[in-house]
Amino acid sequence: VTHATQHVTCCVCLRTAQGSAAACPECQQACFCSTECAQHGRVVSWMHGPQVCSMYRALVSASQAQGGLLDEQDVDTGRFLAHVIALHASAQLSPTAASIAHLLIALQGEATEAELRLAHKLLPILQSAVAGVLPLGASELATLLRKEQLNSYGILAPAWYTSQLQAAQQATQQGQDMEEGERVLRGSALYSLASFINHECNPNVARFDCFDVLGPASTHVSFRAMHNLPAGTEVLQSYCPLSWDYEERLEHLRDVYGFTCTCQRCKLESTWSLEEDGGPTGSQSMGGNSGDCENEDGEQTLHGDHGRQGNMDMDEGQQGGGSASG
């Protein structure tokens, strides 16, 4: 769960707990939507056990220290690493933790200098909150950061929360200005099978989840065809919001995922001149908004805090603008 939505997003099931959230009494940096989630989060150590709780406190203290050791994105990254550290610390005693840790390690991704620098920055802060030696070193944490960046899915907060945040920012004149239609991330989740779906700037599936539907909480995700697909057609998702223009998509896919997209949409839009009077833009071309869908079935997740750009993600069947932290 991101630091920005920690008081309205359950740290166990990622459900929005409007008006019913109970803050963690120890760290005040996480909340629970129900008594059941509070109990489960404390019993399952890598969700919100004592280690995670202590590391959350250390991260927010570092962000509030004179000179500001950490910015909000650093804190979100540190929160993900807190879960990873607690997960690996539990792996020798818990078969479930060992299984999830194995899935995480098996994901694609090798650390770059950027992840190494960030891991070295966060490691002493996280270490200060935990007794004993951490189960992972800086290079291992950096590799896991890269794996999370490449394979996780950003989970959008409800539209009503985005509206509230925009109103608060306007009233206090604090925070970054949000573009019209932009949505706030509540957190991120790793779906190991879904991460194998390849990219297409004009995808043929949209992602749905059901974090906020009525009834039992669920972290499942499903992909639905956007039109009829003949048998044997490859399922393709978008790694970035559909409303992004060609240059934005080109830069993001190259810098984050290390490839240059040559799909039909990119080939077409690369020939356009934005300087032409009335020339088309990326959002005008392919119909639009990066609607991201949140509704139904899927597979088990490990919650993180960083988030992957893109991936069509709709909530409760409602179109929403796509934005996510990198």
C-alpha positions in Angstrom: 0.0 0.0 0.0 1.4 3.4 -0.9 2.2 6.0 1.8 -0.3 8.4 0.2 -3.3 6.0 0.7 -2.2 4.2 3.9 -5.0 5.6 6.0 -7.8 4.5 3.6 -6.4 1.3 2.1 -6.4 -2.0 4.1 -2.8 -3.2 4.2 -4.0 -6.9 4.1 -6.6 -7.0 1.3 -6.1 -3.6 -0.4 -9.8 -2.8 0.0 -10.7 0.8 0.5 -11.9 1.3 4.0 -13.9 4.5 3.7 -15.0 5.6 7.2 -14.2 2.2 8.8 -10.4 2.0 8.7 -8.7 1.1 11.9 -5.1 2.4 12.1 -2.3 0.2 13.3 -1.9 1.2 17.0 1.9 0.7 16.9 3.1 2.4 13.7 0.1 4.5 12.6 1.4 3.9 9.1 -1.1 1.3 8.0 -4.8 0.5 8.4 -7.2 -2.5 8.4 -10.7 -2.6 7.0 -11.9 -5.2 9.6 -11.0 -7.1 12.7 -10.3 -10.2 10.6 -7.8 -8.3 8.4 -6.1 -6.8 11.5 -5.7 -10.3 13.1 -4.6 -11.9 9.8 -2.1 -9.1 9.1 -0.4 -9.5 12.5 -0.3 -13.3 12.3 1.1 -13.4 8.8 4.4 -11.7 9.5 5.2 -10.5 6.0 1.8 -8.6 5.8 2.0 -6.4 8.9 3.8 -8.3 11.6 6.2 -6.7 14.1 9.1 -6.4 11.7 7.1 -4.7 9.0 5.5 -2.4 11.5 8.9 -1.4 12.9 10.4 -0.8 9.4 7.4 1.4 8.5 8.1 3.6 11.6 11.7 3.9 10.6 10.9 4.9 7.1 8.5 7.7 8.1 11.0 8.9 10.7 13.7 9.2 8.0 11.3 11.0 5.7 10.5 13.5 8.5 14.1 14.0 9.6 15.7 17.4 9.2 17.0 17.5 5.6 14.5 14.9 4.4 16.5 11.7 4.0 13.7 10.1 2.0 11.0 11.4 -0.4 7.6 9.8 -0.7 8.6 7.5 -3.6 11.6 6.3 -1.5 9.2 5.6 1.4 6.9 3.6 -0.9 9.9 1.6 -2.2 11.1 1.0 1.4 7.6 -0.3 2.3 7.9 -2.9 -0.5 11.3 -3.9 0.8 10.0 -4.2 4.4 7.5 -6.8 3.2 10.2 -8.6 1.2 12.6 -8.7 4.2 9.8 -10.1 6.5 8.9 -12.6 3.9 12.4 -14.0 3.5 12.9 -13.9 7.3 9.8 -16.2 7.6 10.7 -18.5 4.7 12.6 -21.1 6.8 9.6 -21.6 9.1 6.7 -21.1 6.8 6.1 -23.2 3.6 3.8 -20.5 2.3 6.4 -17.8 2.8 9.0 -20.0 1.1 6.7 -20.6 -1.8 6.0 -16.9 -2.3 9.7 -16.0 -1.9 10.6 -18.6 -4.6 8.0 -17.1 -7.0 9.4 -13.6 -6.4 13.0 -14.6 -7.0 12.0 -16.5 -10.2 10.6 -13.3 -11.8 12.6 -11.7 -14.6 14.8 -8.7 -13.8 18.4 -7.7 -13.0 19.4 -4.7 -10.9 20.7 -1.6 -12.5 22.8 1.1 -10.9 19.6 3.0 -10.0 18.2 0.1 -7.9 21.6 -0.5 -6.3 21.9 3.2 -5.2 18.4 3.1 -3.8 18.9 -0.2 -2.0 22.1 1.1 -0.4 20.2 4.2 0.7 17.3 2.3 2.3 19.2 -0.6 3.8 20.6 1.1 6.9 17.2 2.6 7.7 15.5 -0.8 7.4 18.3 -2.5 9.3 18.0 0.0 12.2 14.4 -1.1 12.8 15.2 -4.9 13.0 17.2 -6.8 15.6 19.8 -9.0 14.0 21.2 -9.2 10.5 18.7 -8.8 7.6 18.2 -11.9 5.5 19.0 -10.0 2.3 21.9 -7.7 1.4 21.9 -4.5 -0.8 22.5 -6.4 -4.1 19.7 -8.8 -3.4 17.3 -6.1 -2.4 18.2 -4.1 -5.6 17.5 -7.2 -7.7 14.1 -7.6 -6.1 13.3 -3.9 -6.7 14.0 -4.4 -10.4 11.9 -7.5 -10.5 9.0 -5.7 -8.8 9.3 -2.7 -11.2 9.1 -5.0 -14.2 6.4 -7.4 -13.1 4.0 -5.6 -10.6 0.7 -4.1 -11.4 -0.4 -0.7 -10.0 -3.7 -0.8 -8.2 -5.7 2.4 -8.6 -7.5 4.1 -5.8 -11.3 4.7 -6.2 -12.3 7.9 -8.2 -13.9 9.4 -5.0 -10.5 9.3 -3.2 -8.7 11.0 -6.1 -11.4 13.8 -6.0 -10.9 14.2 -2.3 -7.1 14.4 -2.7 -7.4 16.9 -5.4 -9.7 19.1 -3.3 -7.3 18.9 -0.3 -4.3 19.8 -2.5 -6.2 22.8 -3.9 -7.2 23.9 -0.4 -3.7 23.7 1.1 -1.7 24.4 -2.1 0.4 21.4 -1.2 1.4 18.4 -3.3 1.9 18.0 -7.0 -0.9 19.2 -9.3 -2.8 16.3 -10.8 -3.9 16.2 -14.4 -7.6 15.9 -15.2 -8.6 12.2 -15.2 -5.4 11.1 -13.4 -5.9 8.5 -10.7 -4.0 7.8 -7.5 -2.3 4.5 -6.9 -3.4 2.7 -3.7 -0.6 0.2 -4.0 0.7 -2.6 -6.2 0.5 -6.3 -6.5 2.6 -9.0 -8.1 0.9 -11.6 -10.3 3.5 -14.0 -11.5 1.5 -15.6 -14.4 0.0 -12.4 -15.6 3.5 -10.8 -15.8 4.3 -13.2 -18.7 1.7 -11.5 -21.0 3.5 -9.5 -23.7 3.0 -5.9 -24.5 1.1 -4.2 -27.3 0.3 -0.5 -27.4 -3.2 -1.4 -28.8 -3.9 -4.4 -26.5 -6.6 -7.0 -26.9 -7.3 -7.6 -23.2 -8.2 -5.4 -20.2 -7.4 -6.2 -16.6 -10.1 -6.4 -14.0 -9.8 -6.8 -10.2 -12.3 -6.8 -7.4 -10.7 -5.2 -4.4 -13.8 -3.1 -3.6 -16.7 -5.2 -4.7 -19.4 -6.1 -2.1 -18.9 -9.4 -0.3 -15.7 -11.2 0.8 -12.5 -9.4 0.0 -10.5 -10.7 -3.0 -7.1 -9.9 -4.5 -7.8 -11.9 -7.6 -7.4 -10.4 -11.1 -8.7 -11.4 -14.5 -8.1 -10.4 -18.1 -11.1 -9.9 -20.5 -10.9 -9.8 -24.2 -11.8 -6.3 -25.6 -13.2 -7.8 -28.8 -13.6 -11.3 -30.3 -10.3 -13.1 -30.5 -9.9 -16.0 -33.0 -8.5 -19.3 -31.5 -4.7 -19.1 -31.2 -4.5 -15.3 -30.9 -1.8 -14.2 -28.5 -3.2 -12.3 -25.5 -1.6 -8.9 -25.2 -1.7 -6.2 -22.5 -0.4 -2.7 -22.4 2.5 -1.8 -20.2 1.6 1.9 -20.2 -1.6 4.0 -20.2 -3.3 4.0 -23.6 -3.7 7.7 -23.5 0.0 8.3 -23.7 1.3 9.6 -27.0 4.0 7.8 -29.1 7.0 9.6 -27.5 5.9 9.0 -24.0 5.3 5.3 -24.7 8.6 5.0 -26.6 10.6 6.5 -23.7 8.9 4.5 -21.0 9.2 1.1 -22.7 12.8 1.8 -23.5 13.9 3.1 -20.1 11.9 0.7 -17.9 11.6 -2.5 -20.0 14.5 -2.2 -22.3 12.8 -2.5 -25.7 11.6 -0.4 -28.5 8.0 -1.2 -29.5 7.4 -1.8 -33.2 3.7 -2.6 -33.0 1.3 -1.3 -35.7 0.2 1.6 -33.5 3.7 2.8 -33.0 4.6 2.4 -36.7 1.6 4.6 -37.6 2.1 7.3 -34.9 5.8 7.5 -35.5 4.9 9.1 -38.9 2.7 11.8 -37.4 3.9 15.3 -36.9 2.5 17.0 -33.8 3.4 20.4 -35.3 0.9 20.0 -38.0 -2.3 22.1 -37.5 -4.9 19.8 -36.0 -2.5 16.8 -36.1 -3.5 13.7 -34.3 -2.3 12.7 -30.8 -1.8 9.4 -29.2 -5.0 9.6 -27.2 -7.1 10.7 -30.3 -5.8 7.9 -32.4 -6.8 4.7 -30.7 -9.8 5.8 -28.9 -8.5 6.7 -25.8 -8.3 6.5 -22.2 -6.2 3.9 -20.5 -9.2 2.4 -18.8 -8.1 0.1 -16.1 -10.6 -2.5 -14.9 -11.1 -3.8 -11.4 -13.6 -6.7 -11.1 -13.2 -10.5 -10.9 -11.1 -13.7 -10.8 -7.4 -14.2 -10.9 -4.5 -15.6 -8.8 -2.6 -15.1 -5.6 -0.6 -12.0 -5.0 2.2 -10.5 -2.9 1.4 -6.9 -2.1 4.1 -4.4 -2.8 4.2 -0.6 -2.8 5.9 0.4 -6.0 3.7 -0.2 -8.9 4.0 -0.8 -12.6 3.0 1.7 -15.2 0.2 0.9 -17.5 -1.8 -2.3 -17.8 -5.5 -1.7 -18.5 -7.1 -1.6 -15.1 -10.8 -0.7 -14.6 -12.6 -0.4 -11.4 -16.0 -1.8 -11.1 -16.5 -1.6 -14.8 -15.9 2.2 -14.9 -13.4 3.9 -17.3 -10.6 5.6 -15.5 -7.5 7.5 -16.5 -4.3 5.5 -16.2 -1.4 6.6 -14.1 1.0 4.7 -11.9 4.3 5.1 -10.2 7.3 3.8 -11.9 
